[in-house]
Amino acid sequence: MLMIKIDSKIKVGFMVMIILLLFTSCQLGRFVFYNFADIKDYKKFKSRPLNASPIAFNFYSTEKGKFPKEIDNTTFDKYLENNKTVAFLIIKNDTIQYEKYFKGYEQESIVPSFSMAKSISSILIGCAIDDGLIKSVDESITNYIPELKKNGLEKVTIKHLLQMTSGIKFNESYINPFGDAASFYYGLNLRKQIAKMKLKHEPGKKFEYISGNTQLLGLVLERSLRGKTITQYLQDKLWTPLGMEYSASWSIDRNKNGLEKTFCCLNARARDFAKIGRLYKNKGNWNGTQIVSQKWVDESTKLDTTDGSVDYYQYQWWLPTPNEDFMAEGILGQFVYVNPSKNLIIVRLGKNEGKANWWTIFTSLAKAY
């Protein structure tokens, strides 16, 4: 009898293991098992590591930082906490004016970037152009992904992807388990998903924010690197030169020969995200070294409404006040806001956006400085 009971438990355990394996190994199962995007998602997906820089850059600190005392008749700390914030930094003139963590998070806590990675992917495209690995934003993407010619994508340029004007058919819904965004986020083979992409309308005619554009940029970048991974390139071009204090990672689609999820999923700490903002605030220059060309930074953050583009988005950066500020933004309210004329960087990371209008808050804070 004892042997039968033990065997029964083993069988039950084995069945549970098989069910979990099935759920986590296919797109629908992973969607159901993991549900919706969460700031702990970096623990769920395979990733490639980024190493902390051997020489860390540190912002200055002050005991008399300038920051608002309250918002909407609520103390600043409480307002941030009430609106699901886990990290908030205000940096003026390279000095941290305010730095607070909430909900059990702290300075060393990892938070996924979500779509802030789009802006970082754009920087890497700029670096690849500077390095001569990519000729021009006006190149057809099929110069790097020739297999997409059969899908009619030869008229889509790298600039179309950067500007979100590619005309590519893509369902951005994260709540539809069969939508393209869910397929890219939870799926195990991005290259296979990319091979299915087709046009919905002519490129260069209409702005449509879709993550598929940035993932295509990722494949263009990977092909241009000729054997080096996107994560390795990020390490060499940004993570080490910018003196990142902490290790980080970039989520990939599967175990072997995986492709980075360039539309999302760079997993790092708040202070290191702030350094991305500092790089662009200083026109691509880092303490005397030009990391990415000023020309690329200017092109990435200028107002351009030609060829279907809009006045609030440029080269994977959002423009709250065109020609004045810009920011990276992620789905759960992750932000790196930059106002160069005020020498100001704001980082906000959260479990979700809460009920706050962060665009308005950032621009209002900038005026106060």
Wavefront OBJ file of the C-alpha trace (Angstrom):
o trace
v 0.000 0.000 0.000
v 2.835 2.353 0.822
v 4.387 1.814 -2.607
v 1.072 2.579 -4.327
v 0.732 5.887 -2.455
v 4.233 6.945 -3.362
v 3.689 6.008 -7.023
v 0.452 7.992 -7.070
v 2.192 11.084 -5.757
v 4.950 10.705 -8.309
v 2.371 10.377 -11.096
v 0.526 13.506 -9.920
v 3.770 15.441 -9.667
v 4.825 14.255 -13.103
v 1.502 15.317 -14.622
v 1.739 18.768 -13.007
v 5.264 19.139 -14.377
v 4.115 18.170 -17.886
v 1.208 20.647 -17.754
v 3.502 23.450 -16.601
v 5.976 22.596 -19.324
v 3.270 22.712 -21.963
v 1.954 26.006 -20.624
v 5.360 27.670 -20.626
v 6.612 26.297 -23.939
v 3.945 27.634 -26.310
v 2.697 31.144 -26.909
v -0.898 30.657 -25.706
v 0.238 28.684 -22.678
v 2.814 31.294 -21.737
v 0.193 34.031 -22.129
v -2.281 32.222 -19.876
v 0.376 31.180 -17.356
v 2.080 34.580 -17.090
v -0.983 36.698 -17.856
v -0.203 40.350 -18.587
v 3.026 42.373 -18.540
v 4.477 42.772 -15.069
v 7.604 44.459 -13.702
v 8.896 41.082 -12.564
v 8.821 39.711 -16.108
v 12.606 39.801 -16.356
v 12.568 36.680 -14.165
v 10.341 34.800 -16.611
v 12.270 35.041 -19.857
v 15.665 33.913 -21.013
v 18.162 36.747 -21.373
v 21.705 37.760 -22.230
v 23.775 39.411 -19.487
v 25.281 42.869 -19.441
v 28.202 43.453 -17.099
v 28.601 46.498 -14.893
v 31.272 48.879 -16.098
v 34.680 48.414 -14.414
v 34.727 52.190 -13.824
v 31.325 53.349 -12.613
v 29.963 56.832 -13.253
v 28.116 58.310 -10.280
v 25.855 61.323 -10.220
v 26.538 63.919 -7.533
v 24.296 64.006 -4.473
v 23.103 66.845 -2.276
v 21.335 67.130 1.056
v 19.321 70.115 -0.175
v 17.756 68.793 -3.331
v 15.080 70.812 -5.079
v 11.809 68.995 -5.684
v 8.072 69.697 -5.282
v 6.613 69.366 -1.815
v 3.233 68.202 -3.053
v 1.064 67.431 -6.064
v -2.731 67.824 -6.004
v -2.654 68.607 -2.276
v -0.796 65.362 -1.591
v 2.806 65.173 -0.437
v 5.163 64.378 -3.292
v 6.270 61.065 -1.764
v 2.705 59.966 -1.118
v 1.533 61.005 -4.581
v 4.231 58.900 -6.213
v 3.496 55.920 -4.001
v -0.278 56.202 -4.500
v 0.282 56.114 -8.260
v 2.168 52.794 -8.259
v 5.680 54.257 -8.546
v 8.616 52.042 -7.534
v 11.463 54.444 -8.388
v 11.656 58.192 -9.025
v 14.775 60.258 -9.718
v 15.181 63.939 -10.496
v 18.682 64.875 -11.696
v 19.639 68.508 -12.345
v 23.159 69.493 -13.454
v 24.322 65.906 -12.842
v 23.198 66.177 -9.206
v 20.457 63.977 -7.781
v 17.807 66.329 -6.399
v 15.384 63.578 -5.453
v 15.652 59.796 -5.300
v 13.047 57.598 -3.681
v 11.977 53.978 -3.979
v 8.605 52.496 -3.054
v 6.679 49.225 -2.809
v 9.708 47.323 -1.456
v 12.008 48.462 -4.251
v 15.417 50.026 -3.671
v 18.405 51.407 -5.568
v 19.637 47.917 -6.540
v 16.236 46.669 -7.725
v 15.931 45.542 -11.343
v 13.002 46.856 -13.367
v 12.309 45.920 -17.012
v 12.315 48.825 -19.439
v 9.435 47.620 -21.569
v 9.244 50.013 -24.550
v 11.985 52.314 -23.249
v 14.148 49.703 -24.992
v 12.864 51.101 -28.287
v 14.791 54.316 -27.656
v 17.929 52.355 -26.744
v 17.559 50.244 -29.882
v 17.431 53.494 -31.838
v 20.703 54.624 -30.245
v 22.322 51.367 -31.343
v 21.112 51.901 -34.909
v 22.807 55.297 -34.770
v 26.005 53.699 -33.467
v 25.894 51.115 -36.286
v 25.584 53.917 -38.851
v 28.489 55.752 -37.201
v 30.504 52.522 -37.371
v 29.712 52.001 -41.054
v 27.803 48.779 -40.381
v 24.594 50.323 -41.729
v 24.873 52.741 -44.648
v 21.827 54.956 -44.162
v 18.329 55.173 -42.697
v 17.122 55.415 -46.287
v 18.190 51.833 -47.044
v 15.520 49.205 -47.634
v 15.249 46.782 -44.745
v 15.449 43.975 -47.301
v 19.129 44.853 -47.777
v 19.522 43.154 -44.397
v 16.465 40.890 -44.351
v 16.201 39.780 -48.008
v 13.694 37.053 -47.197
v 11.066 39.763 -46.676
v 11.125 40.736 -50.360
v 8.627 37.971 -51.073
v 6.252 39.673 -48.589
v 6.427 42.973 -50.464
v 8.504 44.832 -47.882
v 11.261 46.058 -50.213
v 9.853 49.627 -50.070
v 10.100 49.750 -46.278
v 13.183 51.668 -45.149
v 14.999 51.784 -41.839
v 13.652 55.318 -41.414
v 10.094 54.069 -41.840
v 10.692 51.681 -38.943
v 12.251 54.409 -36.803
v 9.337 56.775 -37.495
v 6.610 54.133 -37.085
v 5.433 54.812 -40.645
v 6.236 51.433 -42.199
v 2.659 50.522 -43.073
v 3.256 47.001 -41.769
v 0.272 45.015 -40.552
v 0.641 44.380 -36.819
v -1.804 43.947 -33.929
v -0.332 45.854 -30.952
v -2.797 44.422 -28.411
v -1.183 42.781 -25.387
v -4.496 41.428 -24.089
v -5.197 39.352 -27.198
v -3.228 36.090 -26.833
v -3.257 35.668 -30.612
v -2.240 39.270 -31.346
v 1.155 40.086 -32.801
v 2.395 41.959 -29.716
v 1.606 38.961 -27.511
v 3.256 36.667 -30.054
v 6.423 38.739 -29.949
v 6.386 39.106 -26.163
v 5.515 35.539 -25.152
v 6.577 33.615 -28.246
v 9.750 31.570 -28.628
v 10.800 32.395 -32.188
v 10.888 36.052 -33.208
v 12.543 35.313 -36.534
v 9.648 33.021 -37.470
v 7.134 35.712 -36.525
v 9.051 38.361 -38.485
v 9.022 36.141 -41.600
v 5.210 36.418 -41.627
v 5.091 40.222 -41.644
v 3.304 41.927 -44.540
v 2.196 45.408 -45.534
v -1.162 46.860 -44.616
v -0.677 50.057 -46.624
v 2.060 51.968 -48.461
v 5.064 52.984 -46.304
v 5.654 56.639 -45.418
v 1.995 57.641 -45.376
v 0.763 57.199 -41.814
v 2.097 56.988 -38.254
v 1.117 53.825 -36.394
v 2.885 52.857 -33.191
v 3.662 49.141 -33.413
v 6.321 47.092 -31.656
v 6.904 45.093 -34.816
v 8.783 48.056 -36.300
v 11.346 48.038 -33.505
v 11.767 44.279 -33.609
v 12.504 44.574 -37.322
v 15.106 47.215 -36.424
v 16.563 44.631 -34.067
v 16.925 42.055 -36.830
v 18.445 44.677 -39.164
v 20.929 45.528 -36.404
v 21.751 41.882 -35.672
v 22.394 41.173 -39.367
v 24.642 44.243 -39.647
v 26.738 43.107 -36.651
v 27.881 39.969 -38.497
v 28.063 37.531 -35.622
v 28.107 39.807 -32.592
v 24.922 39.807 -30.528
v 22.923 42.967 -29.946
v 23.631 42.638 -26.226
v 27.388 42.494 -26.882
v 27.094 45.609 -29.033
v 25.158 47.383 -26.280
v 27.861 46.381 -23.804
v 30.626 47.761 -26.017
v 28.900 50.936 -27.207
v 26.928 52.031 -24.123
v 27.032 49.892 -21.004
v 30.797 50.008 -20.442
v 31.556 53.531 -21.780
v 28.682 55.092 -19.790
v 29.990 53.667 -16.522
v 26.900 51.653 -15.679
v 26.957 50.837 -11.966
v 25.105 47.550 -12.196
v 24.857 44.431 -14.278
v 21.735 44.116 -16.393
v 20.224 41.863 -19.057
v 18.277 41.877 -22.296
v 15.498 39.309 -22.654
v 15.615 37.026 -25.693
v 13.072 34.747 -27.326
v 14.654 31.356 -26.591
v 17.695 29.517 -25.262
v 20.047 29.052 -28.224
v 20.815 31.694 -30.841
v 18.011 33.792 -29.417
v 17.140 37.245 -30.727
v 16.889 40.177 -28.317
v 13.408 41.590 -27.817
v 14.457 45.015 -29.049
v 10.941 46.402 -28.729
v 11.077 45.846 -24.972
v 12.731 44.029 -22.128
v 16.045 45.626 -21.189
v 16.306 44.908 -17.475
v 18.265 47.403 -15.386
v 18.294 49.846 -12.455
v 16.929 53.382 -12.274
v 20.305 55.142 -12.020
v 21.639 53.354 -15.082
v 18.528 54.196 -17.098
v 19.209 57.837 -16.139
v 22.619 57.617 -17.844
v 20.912 56.937 -21.170
v 19.113 60.251 -20.660
v 22.382 61.996 -19.755
v 24.018 60.750 -22.957
v 21.298 62.315 -25.108
v 21.074 65.439 -22.960
v 24.731 65.988 -23.848
v 24.214 65.385 -27.593
v 25.762 61.910 -27.553
v 28.917 63.048 -25.757
v 30.060 61.336 -22.574
v 32.668 63.260 -20.587
v 34.539 64.288 -23.727
v 34.037 61.119 -25.783
v 31.468 61.096 -28.589
v 29.576 57.830 -28.030
v 27.013 58.376 -30.782
v 27.190 61.226 -33.268
v 25.537 64.548 -32.443
v 23.944 64.369 -35.883
v 22.122 61.205 -34.875
v 20.957 62.657 -31.557
v 19.672 65.779 -33.319
v 17.853 63.714 -35.949
v 16.375 61.491 -33.252
v 14.835 64.304 -31.206
v 13.832 66.977 -33.745
v 10.352 67.890 -34.919
v 9.603 66.205 -38.257
v 6.113 65.774 -39.685
v 7.089 64.775 -43.217
v 6.144 61.498 -44.894
v 3.447 60.516 -42.444
v 5.427 61.344 -39.297
v 3.850 63.067 -36.293
v 4.983 65.976 -34.109
v 5.161 63.928 -30.895
v 7.405 61.058 -32.002
v 10.819 60.825 -33.648
v 13.191 57.867 -34.140
v 11.678 55.853 -31.242
v 11.615 58.838 -28.824
v 8.495 60.640 -27.594
v 8.400 64.454 -27.836
v 6.130 65.957 -25.120
v 7.122 69.493 -26.152
v 8.722 69.305 -29.625
v 12.187 70.886 -29.934
v 12.300 71.302 -26.141
v 12.276 67.878 -24.489
v 12.031 64.172 -25.272
v 11.648 60.863 -23.463
v 11.695 57.100 -23.580
v 8.463 55.460 -22.417
v 7.399 51.938 -21.443
v 3.963 50.353 -21.138
v 3.707 50.266 -17.332
v 4.720 53.874 -16.881
v 8.479 53.532 -17.237
v 10.028 56.836 -18.316
v 13.329 58.568 -18.926
v 12.448 62.237 -19.475
v 15.094 64.699 -20.709
v 14.969 68.494 -20.948
v 18.389 69.620 -22.261
v 17.875 73.371 -21.796
v 17.137 72.770 -18.099
v 19.954 70.204 -17.830
v 17.272 67.945 -16.366
v 16.680 64.178 -16.315
v 13.718 62.467 -14.662
v 13.361 58.703 -14.296
v 10.068 57.175 -13.235
v 9.572 53.404 -12.966
v 6.351 51.809 -11.807
v 4.103 48.805 -11.431
v 1.743 50.708 -13.715
v 0.954 54.343 -14.514
v -1.571 54.735 -11.715
v -3.944 57.633 -12.322
v -1.214 60.183 -12.993
v -0.645 62.054 -16.253
v 3.128 61.689 -16.271
v 3.700 63.714 -19.449
v 2.070 66.731 -17.794
v 3.892 66.133 -14.507
v 7.296 65.968 -16.198
v 6.787 69.126 -18.237
v 5.451 70.943 -15.168
v 8.441 69.836 -13.102
v 10.762 71.050 -15.865
v 9.216 74.525 -15.771
v 9.877 74.672 -12.023
v 13.591 74.173 -12.650
l 1 2 3 4 5 6 7 8 9 10 11 12 13 14 15 16 17 18 19 20 21 22 23 24 25 26 27 28 29 30 31 32 33 34 35 36 37 38 39 40 41 42 43 44 45 46 47 48 49 50 51 52 53 54 55 56 57 58 59 60 61 62 63 64 65 66 67 68 69 70 71 72 73 74 75 76 77 78 79 80 81 82 83 84 85 86 87 88 89 90 91 92 93 94 95 96 97 98 99 100 101 102 103 104 105 106 107 108 109 110 111 112 113 114 115 116 117 118 119 120 121 122 123 124 125 126 127 128 129 130 131 132 133 134 135 136 137 138 139 140 141 142 143 144 145 146 147 148 149 150 151 152 153 154 155 156 157 158 159 160 161 162 163 164 165 166 167 168 169 170 171 172 173 174 175 176 177 178 179 180 181 182 183 184 185 186 187 188 189 190 191 192 193 194 195 196 197 198 199 200 201 202 203 204 205 206 207 208 209 210 211 212 213 214 215 216 217 218 219 220 221 222 223 224 225 226 227 228 229 230 231 232 233 234 235 236 237 238 239 240 241 242 243 244 245 246 247 248 249 250 251 252 253 254 255 256 257 258 259 260 261 262 263 264 265 266 267 268 269 270 271 272 273 274 275 276 277 278 279 280 281 282 283 284 285 286 287 288 289 290 291 292 293 294 295 296 297 298 299 300 301 302 303 304 305 306 307 308 309 310 311 312 313 314 315 316 317 318 319 320 321 322 323 324 325 326 327 328 329 330 331 332 333 334 335 336 337 338 339 340 341 342 343 344 345 346 347 348 349 350 351 352 353 354 355 356 357 358 359 360 361 362 363 364 365 366 367 368 369
